[in-house]
């Protein structure tokens, strides 16, 4: 059980180290708590014995240990009120009636990553509970089309495809064929239906059937598998503790979409809470922290994750995630 003074010392060291990435010495704490240097050094030694602080080889100051960060998060952290600037940027996204649901989520992830210099990840499950409502095509140039896929639950996805010298009448026939035959099919079953039901008959109606079949097959296959969005993969390079090239390379390999999807999927916290996994508590990297929360909407159930160094602005990230979760579930 820590004394109130020990709690204050630990909190000061955590917050200062998060801010400056430098070991914290007794002088700074003396000035803050109005105690003698000897008293502070004695308390710091006690916190070190308890495993909450660590002493570096290059300084007489202390840094938080993994256990120290956990104690701070569980007992000392006060949620930071979102700055007016942060709130305004996010509100502009969620109040923009021109943005579809998935665009709002993608833009909010981009903003989190930009504002914090951490990596943000969305893992969704759209394809499991959405069926095809309609597809449409919009020509944007002689060689390029936008394919728009709409599900029964309001999820909209669009993809730009290049089809040089394509006959637009063939495109129209293909779209009509798909809409007539596979509307109502679950998104993750469409690729199979295209293969076994559309492909055998499309040649009877469409001259350039091979090119068009392949293009639409790829659109639906990508949509069904697009349940992961990773933003700010290289932000790790901005943090002082990751100066080792080999270490950075290992982490960036884990941020590959397929790798990170399986790692994030296996991180299980309390379903409706914001959960914090520090160091060895997560399966991404022992030198990093993972903060995640689940969200539930009519369109999909999913998970939003922020990954950064253990020296993370925990209070700010939790506030940002709470704001985004509240707005996407509204």
N, C-alpha and C positions, 0 to 999 in steps of 0.2 A: 504494500500500500504506500503510495507516494504522498509526501507532505505537499501542502499547497505551494510552497516555495519550489520544491523539486518539479512539480507540474509546470510552474511558470518558466523555470529554466529550460526544461525539455521543449516546451512550446516555442520559446524564443529561438532556441537552437534550430529546431525544425524549420521555422518560418524564415530565419535568416539564411539557412543553408539552401532552402528552396530558391530564395531570391538571388543569392550571390554565388552559389556553388563553391564557397570557400569555408574551411573549418572555422568554427566560431570560438573565439577566445573569451576569457573571463572578464576582460575590461568592458566589453560591450554590455555584458549582462549586469556588471556592477553599476554602470550608468543607468540602466533601465530599472533595476530593482533597488537601487540605493543600498547595496550591501558591500561588505569588504571583499577584496579580491580573494583573501584566504577562505572566507566562507563559501564563495562561489566555487572555488577550485575543489573544496571538500565535497560540496554537493554534486559537482560534475563527476568526481571520482566515484561517488556512490552510484550515480546513474550509469556509469560505465560498468561497475561491478554487477549491476542488475541487468546488464545486456542491452540497455536502451540507447547508449551512446558508444561511439568508437573513437579511438585516438588515431590520427593519421601519423605517418612517419615524417612528414614534411613540416609539421606545425604542432604547437602545443595545444591548439584548439581541438574541438570535438565535432564530430558529424553524427547524424542520427544513424542508428543501426536499423535493420529491417524490423526488428522488434520495437524499436523506438517509433518508427513511422506507424506501425500498427497501433501502438498505444495512443499516439497523437490522433489518428483517425477515429478510434473507438471512444476516446474519452475527452479529448481536448479541442478537436476541430469545431469551429463555428462556421456555418455556411456563409460564404461571401455573397453579399447582395450584388446582383448583376449590375454592372455599370450601365449608365444611360446609353452609351455608345453600343455596347454588346446587345442590349435589349432592342434598341432601335433597328439594328441590322437584322436581327432574327425576326422581329415583327414585320419588317418590310417583306420578308419571304412569306410568312404565314398569312399575311393580309393581302397578298397579291392574287386576285381572283383569276389572273391569266395563267397561273401555274397549276399544273396537275399535281395530285398527291405525291407521286413518285419524284417529281421535280422539286417540290418543297423539301422532301427528305434529303435528296441529293445536295441541294443548295445549302441546307442547314449543316450537313456533314462537312461540306467545303468550308463553311464559315468557322466551324469549330476548329478545324485543322489550321486554318489561317490565323485565327485569334490566339491559339494556344501554342502553336508549333509542335503539336503532337499528331499522331496518326489516328484518323477516325474511320470506323468500319461499320457498315450496315450488313447484317445477315438476315435475309427475309425468306419467306416461304410462300410467295405468291402463287407459284404454279400448282400447289397442292389443293387450293380451295377456289381457284378461278376457272371459269369456262369461257370459251371464245364467244363473244357477242357479235363481233363484226371486224373485218379488216377492210381498209380502204387504201388507195394509192394516190399520191399527189405528185405529178411531174414537176421538177424544179429546174430542169434544163434538158437539153436534147439527150443527154446520156445518164441522167441521174433521177431517181425517184425516191420519195419518202413513203415507206410502208407504215401505216398506223394500225396498231392492234389494240382493240378495246375488249375488256373482259366484262362479264356480267356484274362484277362488283365495282366497276368504275375505274379499274386500273388501266392506264393508257401507256403504251410504249410505242416509240417511233424509231425507225432505223433508216438511215440513208443507204441506198444500194445503187451501185453503178451497173447499168445495162446499156452499153454503147449500141447505137443503131437498132434499138428494139422497136418493134411494132406496137404502138399503144393499144391497138385493137386486141392484140394477143394478151397484153397485160390485163385489159378489162375482162376478157374471157376467163383468164386464170383466176382473177379475184372473184368473179361471179361463181365459178366452179367451187372454190374454197368456201365461200359464204353459203352456198346451197347445200353443200355436203357435210361440212364439219362444224358449223355453228352449234354451240352447246357442248362441244367436246372439252374436257379438262385440258388446260394448256400443256401439261406435261405428257399428254397422250397424242397431241396433234402430230408430232413428227412421225409417229408410227402410222397414223391414219393417212398422212400424206404419202408415205411409202407404199402402203398396201391397198389404199382405195383410190387416191387421186392419181398417182403415177401411172397405173395401168390404163387409165382412160384419157389422160390429158392430151396424149398424142393425137387422139381422134378429133380434137377441137382446136388445138393451138399449134401453129407452125413451128415456133421456136420453143417447143415444150421443154427441151432439155435445160436450156439456160434459165427459163422461168421457174421450172420445178426446183432446180438447185438454189436459186435465189430465195424463194419463199421457204424452202426447207431450212436454210440457214437462219432466216429471220426467226422462225418459230423455235428452232433448236436453241438459239442464243437466248431467246426470251424465257424459255422454260428453265434454262440453267443459270439465268442471270439473277442469282439470289445473293450475290456478294458485291459490295461496292467498297473499295479501299481508297482513301484519300490521304495524301500527305505522307506517302511511304518514305520519302527521303528526309523528312523532318528530323529524323534521328541524328542526321549530320550536324544539326544546329546545337546539339547539347554537348557540353564540355566532357562529360564522363564517357562519351563514345568516340574517343580519338584513335582507338586501335582499329586499323583497317580490317583486320581479320574478323574482329568482333562485329563490326558494322556489316560486313559482307554476310556473316551468318544470320544476322537479324533481318537484313533485306531479303535474303532467300526465304525466310519464314513469311515475309509479307507478300510473297507470290499468292495470287488469289486462291488457288487450290489449297495451298498449305495453310494459309491463315483461316480459310473457311473451316477446315477440320479442327484446327486448334481452338478457334472461337466457339465452335459448336459444342466442344467438350467442356467449356467453362460454364459451370452451372451454379447460379446463385439463387437467392430467394426470388421467386418469379416476378413479383410486382415491385421489388425494391431496386435501389441503385446499389450495386455490389462492388466492393473494392478488393482486388487481389494483388498483394504486394510481393514482389520478388518470387521466392520459391512457392508462393501460394498459387501462382498461375503457371500454365504450361507453355507460355510463349518464350519467356526468358527471365532468368532469376535476377537480372539487373534492371528489370522494367516493372511497371505497375500497369494493371489492366482495370479499367472502370467500365462496368457494363450495366445495361438495364434492358428489360424486355418491353416491347410495346404491343398493343393489340388494337387493330382497326378493322373496319368491315372489309378492307382490301386484303390485309395480310396480318399475320403475326410475325414478329421479327425481333431482332436484337440490335442495339446500338452499342458500340464499344469504342472507348478511347484508350490508346496505348501510348505510354511515354516513359520517361525515366522514373525511378523511384523518387527522385527529387522533383515531384510533380506538384502543381498547384491543385491539390485535392479539393479544396473548398470551392474554387472557381469551376472546375470541371463538373463537380456534382451539381452545382447550381445551373450550369448550362444544360446538362442532360435532363434535369428535372423540368426545365422550361420547354425543351424540345419534346419530351415525352408528353407533357401536358397538352401541348398544342397539336401534335399529330393524332392524339387520341380524342381530341375535342370533336 
